[in-house]
Amino acid sequence: MFSEGQIIFAILFIIGFSILLAIAYKKDYKLHQKYYKGSIWVLLAFICFIGLIAAIKYFFI
């Protein structure tokens, strides 16, 4: 489906992008601790809400 060159490019792109993402996150870690202190609770609430919707769909539909 994909040529060998496309697969190599995709692998190198994913590796490079992941490295740049990790460097950027490490650089901004202190700011994240300061400004996004309670954001984990928002994430957990969102995941629970999606889980609740999925459970309602599974059990009642």
C-alpha positions as CSV (number, residue, x, y, z in Angstrom):
1,M,0.0,0.0,0.0
2,F,2.8,2.4,0.9
3,S,6.2,2.5,-0.8
4,E,9.4,1.9,1.2
5,G,10.3,5.6,0.9
6,Q,7.0,6.7,2.4
7,I,7.3,4.3,5.3
8,I,10.8,5.5,6.1
9,F,9.7,9.1,5.9
10,A,6.7,8.4,8.2
11,I,8.9,6.7,10.8
12,L,11.5,9.5,10.7
13,F,8.8,12.1,10.9
14,I,7.2,10.5,13.9
15,I,10.6,10.1,15.7
16,G,11.6,13.7,14.9
17,F,8.2,15.1,15.9
18,S,8.2,13.2,19.2
19,I,11.7,14.5,20.0
20,L,10.7,18.1,19.3
21,L,7.5,17.7,21.3
22,A,9.4,16.3,24.3
23,I,11.9,19.1,24.2
24,A,9.2,21.7,24.0
25,Y,7.3,20.1,26.9
26,K,10.5,19.9,29.0
27,K,11.2,23.6,28.3
28,D,7.7,24.7,29.4
29,Y,7.3,22.3,32.4
30,K,7.6,25.0,35.1
31,L,5.1,27.2,33.4
32,H,2.7,24.3,33.1
33,Q,3.0,23.7,36.9
34,K,2.2,27.3,37.6
35,Y,-0.6,28.1,35.2
36,Y,-2.3,24.7,34.7
37,K,-2.4,23.5,38.3
38,G,-5.9,22.0,38.4
39,S,-6.2,20.9,34.8
40,I,-5.9,17.2,35.7
41,W,-9.4,17.4,37.3
42,V,-10.9,18.8,34.1
43,L,-9.3,15.9,32.1
44,L,-10.7,13.3,34.5
45,A,-14.1,14.9,34.4
46,F,-14.1,14.9,30.6
47,I,-13.0,11.2,30.5
48,C,-15.8,10.3,33.1
49,F,-18.4,12.2,31.0
50,I,-17.4,10.4,27.8
51,G,-17.4,7.1,29.7
52,L,-20.9,7.9,31.1
53,I,-22.2,8.6,27.6
54,A,-20.7,5.4,26.3
55,A,-22.2,3.4,29.2
56,I,-25.7,4.9,28.6
57,K,-25.5,4.1,24.9
58,Y,-24.3,0.5,25.7
59,F,-26.9,-0.3,28.4
60,F,-30.0,1.6,27.1
61,I,-29.7,1.5,23.3
